Amino acid sequence: MRKITSYSGLVLVLLILVGLSGCTLPSIHIDRGVAPAPLATATSTSPPSPINPTFSPLPQSSGNSISSLPDFSSIISAVRPSVVAINTTTSMMGIFGGTYTQEGAGSGWIIDSTGLIVTNNHVVENAQSISVTLEDGRNFSADTVRTDSVADLAVIKINATNLPTALTVGDSSKLKVGNWVVAIGNSLGEGISATIGIVSALGITASAGQGETLYDLIKTDAAINPGNSGGPLVNVAGEVVGINSIKVAQVGVEGTGYAISSNTALPIINSLITNGFVSRPWMGAGLYTVDQTAIRQLGLSVSKGVLVTQVAPGSPAALAGIRQNDVIVNIDGTDVTTVDGLIKILRSDKVGQAVQLTYWRGGNQATASVTLIETPR
């Protein structure tokens, strides 16, 4: 049979079949492909107006203005020989009676070539033995210890010669947030090492435990671990601008290091060296920051200030006429709203100095002159 390959042949066959069957020819659609879409008709539209037709392209930095990081290796190599490891033993009372020996580790730094070393009070407090190890491996026992628990500072003396150069104390008031600092010390009791970071904040107040509060602290993200306490925090000039003291480390919070500022520490260090103790002014009053509880329970007429909770008999406050439940609101022209703020002002005053207090007693405001005396020991 001949194969029909043409379109006309196919139509002829269909016509014959329709005629034979007596049926009507159905409509036939032959799809030869999808027709192309018509071209879009060009329309006339206005371009967006410029934001600033006179704008000049922004200059691109060449990167030459970016200064390089400090050479921390030279800073560390200059400071490290004057940083010491301190190891202590302390006799502790057991919970079932008897005693046991507890070992501790900390850091210190040479402040004078005669053998004077600065550290923290909590590093050497109540220690039965204190040993000092220099970078060259020499070991000495501390023969003199002077401490100040309020500021968490201590000075110890060793009988040694040919000591490394004493470190230079810098001016912590010149620090700025973002400045580079290096913490050097006996981290984890594993020998002298260094960590770097920046100054995160200045003028911080923090609890040091046992009811003590430290003021004017430097906050840094330089890693400070157990054993670093007492070591120096130095600036890029290798000057001691702080003394590493405490660390905040709790679940969910990255470790944050604190250092006692050099400007706060230096007068105390000098006093420990020259006097053997620190003389602080004392007013003789128990204090409490006014809050809503105090206002409600005592019916205070002021919402801010420092509440006097008690007055020591014969104290400067008592002699000046200050009474329990008085609310101090100003000292020497400076408003005070917290206990920390008032104590910070008092610590900057001197023994024998008269300070002027403004306070409220009930609904009446009054003033008093309080002559400070040395804190009883």
HELIX and SHEET records of a PDB file:
HELIX    1   1 TYR A    7  SER A   21  1                                  15    
HELIX    2   2 PHE A   72  VAL A   79  1                                   8    
HELIX    3   3 ARG A   80  SER A   82  5                                   3    
HELIX    4   4 ASN A  121  VAL A  124  1                                   4    
HELIX    5   5 SER A  172  LYS A  174  5                                   3    
HELIX    6   6 SER A  187  GLY A  189  5                                   3    
HELIX    7   7 SER A  262  THR A  274  1                                  13    
HELIX    8   8 GLN A  292  LEU A  298  1                                   7    
HELIX    9   9 PRO A  316  LEU A  319  1                                   4    
HELIX   10  10 VAL A  339  ARG A  347  1                                   9    
SHEET    1   A 7 VAL A  83  MET A  93  0                                        
SHEET    2   A 7 THR A  99  ASP A 112 -1                                        
SHEET    3   A 7 LEU A 116  THR A 119 -1                                        
SHEET    4   A 7 LEU A 153  ILE A 158 -1                                        
SHEET    5   A 7 ASN A 139  ASP A 148 -1                                        
SHEET    6   A 7 SER A 129  THR A 133 -1                                        
SHEET    7   A 7 VAL A  83  MET A  93 -1                                        
SHEET    1   B 7 TRP A 180  GLY A 185  0                                        
SHEET    2   B 7 SER A 193  GLY A 209 -1                                        
SHEET    3   B 7 GLU A 212  THR A 220 -1                                        
SHEET    4   B 7 VAL A 253  SER A 261 -1                                        
SHEET    5   B 7 VAL A 240  GLN A 250 -1                                        
SHEET    6   B 7 PRO A 232  VAL A 234 -1                                        
SHEET    7   B 7 TRP A 180  GLY A 185 -1                                        
SHEET    1   C 2 PRO A 281  TRP A 282  0                                        
SHEET    2   C 2 ILE A 373  GLU A 374 -1                                        
SHEET    1   D 4 ALA A 285  THR A 289  0                                        
SHEET    2   D 4 VAL A 306  VAL A 311 -1                                        
SHEET    3   D 4 VAL A 327  ILE A 331 -1                                        
SHEET    4   D 4 THR A 334  ASP A 335 -1                                        
SHEET    1   E 5 ALA A 285  THR A 289  0                                        
SHEET    2   E 5 VAL A 306  VAL A 311 -1                                        
SHEET    3   E 5 VAL A 327  ILE A 331 -1                                        
SHEET    4   E 5 ALA A 354  ARG A 361 -1                                        
SHEET    5   E 5 ASN A 364  THR A 371 -1                                        
END                                                                             
